[in-house]
Structures are given as C-alpha cells and as structure tokens.
Amino acid sequence: MALVGTEGQWLQVNKSLSHFLGYSQDELRTMTFQQLTWPEDLNNDLEQLNMLVRGDINSYSMEKRYYTRNGDVVWALLAVSLVRHKDNKPLYFIAQIEDINDLKQSEQENQRLMERITQANDALFQEKERLHITLDSIGEAVVCIDVAMNITFMNPIAEKMSGWRQEDALGAPLLTVLRITSGNKGPLLEDIYRADRSRSDMEQEIVLHCHNGGSYDIHYSITPLSTLDGDKIGSVLVIQDVTESRKMLRQLSYSATHDALTHLANRASFEKQLQQRLQTIQESPQHHALVFIDLDRFKAVNDSAGHAAGDALLRELASLMLSMLRSGDLLARLGGDEFGLLLPDCNSDSARFIVTRLINAVNEYHFMWEGRLHRIGASAGITMINEHNCQLTEVVSQADIACYAAKNSGRGRLTVYEPQHALTSSKGMMPLEEQWHMIKNNHLLMLARNVAPPRTPEATSFWLVSLRLWTSEGEVMEERAFRAGLADSALHHALDRRVFHEFFHHAATAVASKGLSVALPLSAAGLYSATLIDELLEQLEHSPLPPRLLHLIIPADVIVKQAQTAAATLRKLRQRGCQVILSHAGRDLQLFNLLTPHIADYLLLDSDLIANVHESLMDEMLTSIIQGHAQHLDIKTLAGPVQNPQVLDTLSRIGVDLIYGDTIAEAQPLDLLLNTSYFAIH
C-alpha cells in the first residue's frame, strides 16, 4: 500500500511494499514510481492516471512490472484510486500493490488471479450502486442517453422537472421527454449539443417545460461517455434549475434601469436611450422632442404633509402622465420632482400638443391626503432634436434652459427652446457673472466628515471634504447643486483651482503635522484637464503634505465616458502617491466592464443606492454585487451618508469597508478640525 503524489513521488509506503521492492521506506520517499516501473508498462500506467485525474474513470487496476533494488523485475497487481479536495482538485493517489510474481508461474496462481478479478468486478458493481444512490440524492437533474439519444437513466430530480417517470422514459427519445425551448415561448431546441457549445451559463434563457404543466429556467451541460477504447456509448446531461437566480437577475436588471418609487425609467436609462436616439439621427434624418418637466409647489406638499404624501403624489402623477403619452414615448424620473420625456418621431406642433395636455392635467390635478386637498402644477421646457441639433450636452442644456424659462414666466407653463433663452437663462438658473463671482470671491466652506469602518466607527481612516458655497444674496449652496448649474468646463476648472488653492495655502501644513488623510473633490472636467492636473501635482510637490495623505474624489462616470483618458490620468495620480476615490457608483454596472485593477483605491457608493438598503432587497443585492466586484479588483468600498443604525447594520453585513454619516459623527468645518488636538491613527 502506498500514497503517491500527483507527480509520481512516493509519499507514504508500508513495510510490505518496502520489502517487496527491496528499498527502505525512507529511500522510496526520495524516488518516484516512474523510476521503478518497467519501461514497457509505464505508458499504459500514465495514460490511465491521466484519465483518473480528468475524471474519465474512478479507478483502475493493471498488471505491471517493477525493478527491485537488486535489479530484478517483479510482477505486481496495481489498483489505483484518486483522492480529491472538496474543490475537486486532485490531492494524491492511493495505490494498492500486490505481489503476483509467483502467480504468473502457474495455472493455480492464474486461477487465484481470476478470483481477484471477480472480486474487483463485485467492487465495481458496488461502486455502481453507490453511484446510483449518489445521483438519486443530488439536487440537479441527471439524464443518461445512448448514442441514439434514447434515455437510459433519469434521477428523481429529472423525473420531477420533466414530469416523466423513469420507467416510462426509458428507451424514449430525449427530445420527446425533455421539451426545451429558447425562451419561455421560443422555438424548441433541436440540437442540444450545439446549443450547449454556443452559449454561456446565463447568456441565453433556456426553458424546460414539464409534461405535467409549468416550466423551469435551466442551465444544462452535456458530457460524452466513452469506453476505454474511445468508442462513444452515450452522454450524460446535468440540468440545473436556475429559475430563482434568473428571476433575481431580471429584478436586478429592472432595478438598475428604473426608479424604485414610480417605476419609471431612471436617469441612467433615460440618458442611455436618448444617446441612442441621437446616434441614429446621424445615420438617417429624424425629428424628436426632448422635454424636461419640473413640478411646481411639490416641496410645499412634501414639507406640510410629509414624505409619505410626497411619495404618493409622485406615484400618482407618474401614472397620470404615462396614461397621456403614446406607446413609444419615454417618461423618466430624473430625481426629486424632475421628470424627463422623450418624444420620438415628433414634430414641434405635436410635441406642443402632447406636453400642453400633460401640463394642464397636472395643473388641474387634485391630490387628497388625510382629508386635505393639495394643488400642484408643472412647468416644462422642450427642445427639438434633428440632424442639426443632436449633441447630448447641448440638447440637455437647451431643454433645461427652456424649463427654467417656463418656471420664470409664471410656472404651470410650457416653453419651447429658442436661442435667445440662453442669453437670459443658464442650466443652473443663475447668471454666468454670479457663478464666476461665487467661485472667485465668495466664501467657500470645507466641511469634513470622518470615514471609518462600520464595526469600529471610532477608528477614523480619513476625512471626507464637501463644499458649501455662498451666493451674493447670502444663500448657501451645496457643491453638487452648484456644479450641476455649471455649463462651461472653465467654471469647473476654476472651482477646482479655488479648492486646491484654499487647501494648500491654509490647511495642508496643519493636515500634514497632524497626520490626517483628507479627501478633496475633483470634477470630471478637472480630471480631463492635463494643465490642471499638473498644477495640482506641482502644488502637492511643494507642500509639506505627503502625497499618501491626499485623497481625490472623482465621479465614477469618467471611466464610462472617457475610459482611456481617465484611466491614464488616474494612474498618474496614484503613481505620484495620491489615493483615488471614484464616487457615485450605483446602478449602472457598465462601470465594472471598464474598471480595471490599479485605477482606484476606493469606490464611493451612490447615496440613492444605500439610502433604503436595509428595506429593499434589490438595493441590498445590488450593493452586494458591487462589493464583490470591488473586492475582486482590490478596491475598498465606501458608503454614505449613513443616517440610521439599520442602514449601518446592513452595510456592515454586506461587507462594505468604510462608511460616513451621522451614525459615525456630524460634519465639522475643516479649519475647526485642524484647531483641535486630534491626531490621526493610521
């Protein structure tokens, strides 16, 4: 008896084998069985070993000859089986080696050899019975067929899924018993071998229809069966029931493209379909209308009646607007009380007619909540899309400007974009001069939030900085809302430069002395500017701040929109020692088709995705998928703002690495943080 490694080395040998070959046990452990095998027997032995490793056979036995220490050649009966790890990786062989040297000398010994072969056959029969028991107990359907594709075996799961009993199915053609279609109502598969070779696991929806009614989404694989001589004797089909996983996949796909509250298309889906329309215009002339709709007085309803009332109102208005549109029109909720509407193959007059009816219906809508009547309205802006006006950023800006003009002219109205609107309006509903003045001259506040692991919130990893800006009238604006109104990339560049100037001149020295890590925002436009990036790195080089303490927060969609340019700049920043945080990673999983290792250090999940992760199964699953992708790419995940313990617990259970929000600590001005006696712990 011996244990043999997968490369042929003797791992353990008993005394009988040692005595048989004339070597000590220690000597044998320094050798391989190949060294001691008679050359004429070696190839046959190795071939069967390879079949055993591949899983073509479960064991084998053979007569073979060995060299002894004295150089003699002796006969042995070898029986070999393979021990595998739980992940099916081969570990070692078990070899039973019996001395049959004397048996070869006489007829009597030949008879004894035959008896042993009979015993081996009995063992093979017992192994076959154990195999049937195993097949009957596994959770997948197993069907065996002969070369004529007639059924020779079915396990109980196969009986259940097909609706056929094994005794009725034996000898019947496979495709008579298994009605497999491409899709639930698609054509029957006539060549299951070709279909198995031409699809990936979940790429094509394959459905098995039960004889008793009902159906299963399945994935199947086919393994040919052959004799030791290579003659084909049939095949084995293993069929997996993937009904639940496909259902979940469809729900995830729906969640990634639809607004959870209204079930309309979401912003990402709307922008994607708009982009597709714009591309087709360049191929063949078409006319479409893009409409932006803002609800009037919605905030008053939300504030006075509560968020539940606001949510109910949004659902009702979504249904109302949908009922008034054509079958090919696309209505989407872009966020908050903003809606987008795409009217394909629609001229200006038709667009005016459709949107006017819609606006009037909203203006006249009576919303009752807890016995109280609430009135609301809507303003809409239209821009026409044709072969002369088909750039995404331009048409979006035009529709937004027209919507602002409608609200500014008295609300509850419709405005069609005209070039002169751009002279008095802007995408952010703020004069260009005011935007420049706010960036260059007005007060800029940097608020810092500590980022920490969810299970040890007291252990700060770094500080996340967000911006507050002041208008000339003294109103405070969040950075995200202000940037959304900047139509010119030069404005984004100017704000980025202001942020870095303020930080390096007033905070970098204190940050470095306290050993803090700080994350600053950098716009997509700033990332695309080679000049701005060089200026940033030059300031960093001349500051006392070690580059490893500077984190940069950059929108994740830079990877989707300009993958090559963004990836090169991100690598440049990381090579100089900066940490990169890609923000607003959410329902658009296209990002992970483009994201590669060594581009980013952190992935900041979209706040909309994690806000209800504790009570939305779809959001929890999508967050888990993103977490898995990030972990595979060696990127840490970050989520926030986390405002309640339930969200914190869910994110912790999923495995999100870091969080920020009120459950950790409230935000505080960066200069106040730097004036405390806090020292970072890394």
PyMOL commands that set and color helices and strands:
alter all, ss='L'
color gray80, all
select helices_A, chain A and resi 15-21+25-28+33-36+39-54+103-105+107-137+156-162+166-169+174-177+192-198+243-257+267-283+298-305+307-323+348-363+392-408+421-424+432-440+479-484+489-506+508-514+524-528+530-541+547-549+557-561+563-575+591-594+607-610+617-632+645-654+670-674
alter helices_A, ss='H'
color red, helices_A
select strands_A, chain A and resi 2-5+10-13+59-67+73-84+90-99+141-145+151-154+179-182+206-209+215-226+232-241+288-296+330-335+338-343+366-369+372-375+377-385+414-416+444-451+462-470+476-478+518-521+550-555+579-585+602-605+636-639+658-659+668-669
alter strands_A, ss='S'
color yellow, strands_A
deselect
rebuild
show_as cartoon
